[in-house]
């Protein structure tokens, strides 16, 4: 149930971002109301999901859904440009600058940090 709430919260993040774009600086009433309402609901659902999910994981998933969704929606709804720089920027946000292999699908081989972490945990 928590994962369902989290996914819905992430999807609502896309809705409020697009609504605020349409709101034109809070000068249009309906998009402003939709944006504020869906933002509040998104935060409520995120908060409920955090009752049983780890905060780091839940927040990363929530932001990832919103980031990629707003990026794609902006291209579709507002004819925003598709450039390699924009794609790389979103990929780095979602994949993380410390994990470029996650962005491009490469592997550096075995995780070299794992043995050190095990040694620290063992003693």
C-alpha positions as CSV (number, residue, x, y, z in Angstrom):
1,X,0.0,0.0,0.0
2,X,2.8,2.4,0.8
3,X,4.4,1.9,-2.6
4,X,1.0,2.7,-4.3
5,X,0.7,5.9,-2.2
6,X,4.2,6.8,-3.2
7,X,3.7,6.3,-6.9
8,X,0.5,8.3,-6.8
9,X,2.3,11.1,-4.9
10,X,5.0,11.1,-7.6
11,X,2.4,11.3,-10.3
12,X,0.7,14.2,-8.5
13,X,4.0,16.0,-8.5
14,X,4.0,16.0,-12.3
15,X,0.4,17.4,-12.2
16,X,1.2,20.3,-9.8
17,X,4.4,21.2,-11.8
18,X,2.4,21.4,-15.0
19,X,-0.4,23.3,-13.3
20,X,2.0,25.9,-12.0
21,X,3.4,26.3,-15.4
22,X,-0.1,27.0,-16.7
23,X,-0.8,29.3,-13.7
24,X,1.6,31.8,-15.2
25,X,2.9,33.1,-12.0
26,X,-0.3,32.6,-10.0
27,X,-2.2,34.9,-12.4
28,X,-4.7,32.2,-13.5
29,X,-7.1,31.0,-10.9
30,X,-7.9,27.4,-12.0
31,X,-4.3,26.2,-12.7
32,X,-3.2,27.9,-9.4
33,X,-5.9,26.1,-7.5
34,X,-5.1,22.8,-9.2
35,X,-1.4,23.2,-8.5
36,X,-1.8,24.0,-4.8
37,X,-4.3,21.2,-4.3
38,X,-2.3,18.5,-6.0
39,X,0.9,19.7,-4.3
40,X,-0.7,19.4,-0.9
41,X,-2.1,16.0,-1.8
42,X,1.3,14.8,-3.1
43,X,2.9,15.8,0.2
44,X,0.2,14.1,2.2
45,X,0.6,10.9,0.3
46,X,4.4,11.1,0.6
47,X,4.0,11.5,4.3
48,X,1.7,8.5,4.6
49,X,4.1,6.4,2.5
50,X,7.0,7.4,4.8
51,X,5.2,5.7,7.7
52,X,6.5,2.3,6.4
53,X,9.2,3.1,3.8
54,X,12.8,4.3,4.3
55,X,12.9,8.1,3.9
56,X,15.9,8.1,1.5
57,X,14.3,5.5,-0.8
58,X,10.8,7.0,-0.7
59,X,12.1,10.5,-1.4
60,X,14.3,9.4,-4.2
61,X,11.5,7.5,-5.9
62,X,9.1,10.5,-5.4
63,X,11.5,13.0,-6.8
64,X,12.5,10.6,-9.6
65,X,8.9,10.2,-10.8
66,X,8.4,13.9,-10.6
67,X,11.6,14.8,-12.4
68,X,11.2,12.4,-15.3
69,X,7.5,13.0,-15.6
70,X,7.8,16.8,-15.6
71,X,10.6,16.6,-18.1
72,X,8.6,14.5,-20.5
73,X,5.4,16.5,-19.9
74,X,7.2,19.7,-20.6
75,X,8.3,18.4,-23.9
76,X,4.8,17.1,-24.8
77,X,2.7,20.0,-23.4
78,X,5.0,23.0,-23.9
79,X,7.1,22.0,-26.8
80,X,10.2,22.2,-24.7
81,X,13.5,21.4,-26.5
82,X,15.0,17.9,-26.4
83,X,18.7,18.4,-26.3
84,X,21.4,16.0,-25.2
85,X,22.4,18.5,-22.4
86,X,18.8,18.4,-21.0
87,X,18.6,14.6,-21.3
88,X,22.0,14.2,-19.6
89,X,21.0,16.7,-16.8
90,X,17.9,14.7,-16.0
91,X,19.7,11.4,-16.2
92,X,22.4,12.7,-13.8
93,X,19.7,13.9,-11.4
94,X,17.9,10.5,-11.5
95,X,21.0,8.3,-11.7
96,X,23.3,10.5,-9.5
97,X,26.6,12.1,-10.5
98,X,28.5,9.5,-8.4
99,X,26.9,6.7,-10.3
100,X,27.4,7.4,-14.0
101,X,27.1,3.7,-14.8
102,X,23.5,3.8,-13.6
103,X,22.8,6.6,-16.1
104,X,24.4,5.0,-19.1
105,X,23.9,1.3,-18.1
106,X,27.6,0.5,-17.7
107,X,29.2,-1.5,-14.9
108,X,32.5,-0.8,-13.1
109,X,32.6,-4.4,-12.0
110,X,32.3,-5.7,-8.4
111,X,31.5,-3.1,-5.8
112,X,34.8,-2.2,-4.2
113,X,33.3,-0.4,-1.3
114,X,31.4,-3.4,-0.1
115,X,34.4,-5.2,1.6
116,X,35.4,-2.1,3.4
117,X,31.8,-1.6,4.6
118,X,31.7,-5.2,5.8
119,X,35.0,-4.8,7.7
120,X,33.6,-1.7,9.4
121,X,30.4,-3.5,10.4
122,X,32.3,-6.6,11.6
123,X,34.5,-4.8,13.9
